[in-house]
Amino acid sequence: MPSGAIPTPGVATPLPPSARVANAAGKAISHAVLAGVEGTRQVGHLGYWFLVTADRFDAWLYGKRAQVVSVFAFLTVVVTTVEQHDNPRAPLFTAVTTGLFSLLLFLLGVARIGALRGDDGSWSFGLAADRVATAWQGVAEQFSAFGDMKGPEQAKALGRGLMVIALVGLALRNIALLLSIMADEFFALTVDVARSIDETMMTAGHWALGAGLILWILGWLRLRTSPESKRLLLDAREREQLRAVASALPAVIDCSDRARTLELAGRIGHPVMKALLEVLVTWQPRGAENEADYQASLFRKLRREMPGANPERERPIGDRAQGTNGRADLVVSDSVLIEMKKGLTTTTAQRALGQIQMYLRAWDRGPVMLLVCEADAATVQTFLAREIEEIRRRAPVLMVLAGRR
């Protein structure tokens, strides 16, 4: 517009070239930022979906992870052995099985990362540190439990561990094998170090696999004829019987009344609940300062005195999407879920009731037991007894007072 001209109403005043360029650049940057935000959001949704999927997959495999990993590794090793003999230069099936095995390990690894979150899906450094400390404590307990085992049990456990390590090592060696073949085929490179490592892993894996198999067979043969071979794992009918037994017991059982508790255990008529009450009557943890200490103490005692019940600690249950996700303190015989509380206050009592009701929505394999330590019967009657009686009308729940008081 010429200098001094008066703009016509309703007509846009044209911008100078520099302003138009700046305006276009601003719009481009704005669109790029919005696209970046949307892309990040989509990636975030995808990452969250993958994390939840890995978490569900891991929970589905709970108690069977080692077996599943071992089976996949075994199939991978067998395919590789056959294909190296018949078609060593184009191992198609070796690549497929190795890829599936690697994906399995990756999903389990992602689930381990997801386990650092809280039950509500939140992340925090303190929670992650607590989870890592619990995992480390679990490893220490495994070594402690190995020391408490008898000779045949140690031989079987060591043999099983050697076989799993050997199979996983032999399966992962396929990665080096495939990389070596690709380097030779596409780049005409022969990596002597890779081949040397491959041969060493193959030899060590076969020796470890053979030694593990021999140890496992010897331990299994010895345990087969021992009194400890009795198992306390239940089928569906026996779990229903256990639920009925739990519903018929008193709502509150005080293990300080030793004679009364042993009399109850004697006339129960179910081996799992009878053995569990006998363990709780004689359980006197020493040096326990918090709930984690109590859990570890009882876990060790259950593994010593009820090995056939396959006691588990920190077992994941429920579904995060349904609001029933959690970790059971202890599970016995894949049937009895135990939630442990140390001491009893208004706050801990309300939290315990909330957890019990959540577990009842997620747990259908047997009764739920609230195990309270460092609390007397009068306090329990004041805070929890009436509520537990009310819940028992709908589901098999009982409360046991045990441990140091």
C-alpha positions, 0 to 999 in steps of 0.5 A: 500500500502506498505511503500515506494511503488510508486502509479501506474498511473490510479489506485485509492489509497485505503484510510485507514479505518479511512478515509473511515469511515469519508468519509461515515459519511460525505456522510450520514450527507450530505444526511441527511441534503439534505433530511431535507432541502427537507422535510422542503421545502415540509412542507413549500409548504404544509403549504403555500397551507393550508394557501392559501386554508384557506384564500380563504375559509374565503373570500368565507364565507365573510359576511356569517361566523356567519351564517355558524358557527351557522348552523354547531353548530346547526346541531352538537347540534341536532345530539348530542341531538338525539344520546345521547338519542338513542345511548349514549355510541357510538356517531358516528355521534356526533364525525363526526359533532364535527370534522367537526365543529372543522375543520371549526373553525380551518380553520377560525382561520388559515385565521385570521393568514393569514390576518396578511400578506400583499397583496403580501403575505409578513410578517412583525411585523409592518404589523401584529401590524397594522392588530391587531390594525385595528381588535381591532378598529373594535371591538370598533366600533362594541360596539360603533355601538351597543350604537348608535342603537335603542331599537329594533335593540339592542334587535335583535343584542343582541339576535343574539349574544346570540344565536351564543354564545350559539350554539358554546358553546354547540357544543364545549362542545361535545369535553369534552363529547367525551373525557369523554366517551373515558376515561370511555370506554377505561380506566374505568375512570369516571371524575366527574369534566368533567361531572359537567362542561358538565352539567353546559355548557348544562344548561347555553347554553340552557338558553342563547339560549332561551333568545337570541331567545326571544330577537331576535323575539321581536326586529324583530317584532318591526323592521318589522313595523318601517321605518328603515326596508327598505333595500338597498340591491340589486339584479342583475338587480338593480346592473346593474341599479346602474352601469349605474347611476354611469356611467352617473354621472360626473366623479368628484363630489365636495361635498363642492358644496352642492346645486349641489350635492343634485341636482344630488342626487335628480335626480339620480333615484336610492335609493342607490346612492342618499342616499350615496351622501346625506350622503357624503354631510353632512359628517363632520368628527371631529378629523380625522388625518389619513385614518383609522380615516376617514374610521371609521368616515364614517363607523359609519355615514353610519351605522346610516343613511343607516342601510339597506345598510349593510355597510362593512369595510375592506372587502376582495376581489379578489384572491391572485393567480390572483394578484387582492387580496386586502381589500376594505376600504368600501362597501355599499349595497354589490354593491358600493366599496369605496376606500378612500384617505386622501390628494393628492400628486403625489405618492398617486394619482398614488397609488390610480389609481393602486388600482382602476384599480386592484379593477375593475378587481376583483369587478363586483358587482357595481361601484367603488368610489374613495373618496378623503378627504382634497383635493381641486378641482383644485388639483384633476383636476391636478392629477386625473381627466383626468385619471378617465375620461379615466378609465370611458370609460371601467368601472363605476368609479367616484371620490367624494371629501368629508370630512374635507377640 
